[in-house]
Structures are given as structure tokens and as C-alpha cells.
Amino acid sequence: MRSLPPSLIAVLGLMLVGATASSAQPPAPSPAADDEVELICHTDSPAECYPKIFQATDEFQIVRPDQDLPKGLHVRLNVQTGQKEAKINVPDEEIAAVAGLPVDSSIVIVDQDTEDVPVKPPKNAPAYDPIGKIKKPSASNPEQAKAETADFHKSLAILKKGLDIDAALEMLEDISHDIYYGLKITEDYDTVKNLFCLANTGSIFAPAPHSASSMFDTHRATLSRAKLAALTISSAVQNNPSALSEIEKHWQTLQTIKCPGSSEPLSTATFRLISPLGLNEEESTNDPNIAKARISAISGLLKNKSLRRHFLSAGGMDLLLDILTLNPTQDDEWEPAQRKAGLLILDNFLDADMGAAVGEWPSAKSPKQATDKDCAARQKVSGDCWDWHAKQLADRHRKSDKNHWSVELWDKLKEQRKMAAKGSSSSGKEEL
């Protein structure tokens, strides 16, 4: 067996001494020879018996597992044999193996490093970026990576020129999950503008033409492109702060644009999820799958503080309420989109555990809520009945599923209303 260095053995032994080694209580004296000693015998051989109470001497002896140790002994663990050993403690005893080492209460004192001094960055060094540089993804197959890059840039060019948009969108939606390509997509203003216009054009709400009409395929293509564009935006900014920052840079210009087929600028169109005409199929088209994809894109955008502020100022919460208050009769086809909207509100405004910006909505400055009686009598959905509608939604599902997302939404909303009220009350007292 390979032996450890004597100095290490001694240090480890000292560390296991325990508080008894420094106790002021004197070690228990060994009993006199004529005293009766209780023995432990595991066999019939008297030679293998040993005292129940450990009999200490001036030399280390092995302590059996079932022996009782008197107080005040010097106890150590033999690192070579793994056995516990003990002897009479001598407070001022010097151990040759650790002679010269600074010790205190049987603990080796290790010199502490001096406090770290901040290193001054060199002149002209780039500013610190907490996100870090996003590198191009490496691939085991260089030829495949080269082809993928070429297809990506080709798709960007196609989208900007309006050529084979469908193939370009499919490629971009597939590759946008990668943070490198997600960033590259959002860095290009023209690409971002086209994606936003495709996803949020007012044409998605146009009445669906008859299947025999020449416009039917065009309308269906518009819906398909809107869904792919929304999913591309959602994937590009998902867990990608750099890409989200690029969207923020473009937003000042984007929000003023009126896309083809739209009567309102992107500042509002981006957040409108159903037609202003409601679910009247003769006057408008409302596709729950497109709404769900667009809600995913909005949820990703709201991770940015500036975009979240624009959303609230544009009445985004009331536009979400339009989705939550839908009560269609067609097999709950809108339920996935409603759930997505509910989770958007929880994740971005109400649930701190999910990283929500709690306190931004509702806040002390939010409109006062109307009475339940007034809300119940109204024919149209309005923002001052937000709480009433949220409660109605939760009550509708609570009996069948107490863990339904709408129940959590209502509970969190009530909690935040109370916090906002306390904040308003405190602010009023300070002004007085």
C-alpha cells in the first residue's frame, strides 16, 4: 500500500480531534487494576474480549466500534488503516509531523488571498456585453454548413424581393430557432419589415372567398404566410436577447408603417388578434391557428421593456381580452389560442416566477374597474371590465379543472390588483 506524506496524515488527524481535545475537563483516569471492568466478548475466546469503556494510555490505540469513549481524549482517524484511534490528551503536546505549522484549536490556518483588485481594461477595449458574441454554428460537415448558409442568404433575398415567398418562409422558419440565424434575420430591417407585414396584414381578416373563386388560393396563401411569418418572428427572438434588441432598434420605424391590406399601422396591427368585426364569418376571417402563432410572436416581443411599453400604450391588454372572451360554439377551436393568450399575460405581467415584469400591469395608473353589475349589462367587451371577464372565465372552468390556466390568471390578477391598490395608497400618503 502506498503511504501518504506524514505531514498530511498529521493534519488530517488534527482536524478530526473534535472539541474534546481542547476541553478543560481532564481525561478520565484508567481504572485501577483491581476494579471490575465490563468486557465485550463476541466469541468464546477470552483473548478476544475488550473493555466496554475504552482504556486510554499515552499511546494511540484502536477504538472498537461498540466501545464507549470517555470525555477529554485525543481522538484521530488513521488515514492509512481507516480506523479510529485515541489516547490520553496532552494539551501542550507538540507533534513532530506538523511542527512549525500555524494551528489554532486543532485547525490548520490557511493564509487568505488578498482582496481581488479590479483589473483596469486596456485602452480602446470594447464595451462589456453581458450577452456575449453569438458565433456562427459549427458543423461536422463543412459542405452541409456551407450549403445551409447559402440557402439562408438566398431566402433572405427572395423574401425581400417578393419572389418565391412560401419556400423562403419555410426555410427561415426552420432555421430561425438557431440563435445565430435568429440574430441575422432580425439584423436586416427589410427582412423584419416583410415578416411583420406578412404576419400582421389586415388581409388575414378579409372574408374568405368561395372555394370556386379565383381568389380562394390567394386568400389561403395569405393565411399560410401569416402563420409562417409569425412563427419565424417568435423563434428568432425566443431566448435570444440580441435578436430582441435588433427588433427594438427597428420598432421606431416599423410602428408607423401601414402594410398592404391594412388600414392601421403596425403599432396596432401587430397586436390585433381578431377582426374588429368579431367572429362574423360573412364579414371577416378569424383563424385560431394564425392567432395562436401571432400570440407566440407577441409574447416573445414582450420580453423587451420598450416593446412591452408600446404594447400597453397601444391597448394590447384589451386586444388580448378580445381573445379571452370568445365563446365559440365550434368544438372549442379557439381554446389553444385563448390558453396561449392567458399564459402570455401570466409570463409577462403577473407571474414573477416566470420572469414577469410584475407591477407594469395592472398598476396604480390602470383604469378603475367597473362594477360587476355594469359589466354584466354591457354588450361589448371593454378594458374597465377586465377583472369581471377574467373571473367569469375562471368560474367557467374551476369546477371541472381547478388547475386550469384561467383560474391561475384570475388569482394572480386579484393579487396584483391588491398590490397596485397598496402602492396607490402609499403614494397618496406621501403626497399629503
Order of alpha helices (4+ residues) and beta strands (2+ residues): alpha-beta-beta-beta-beta-beta-beta-beta-alpha-alpha-alpha-alpha-alpha-alpha-alpha-alpha-alpha-alpha-alpha-alpha-alpha-alpha
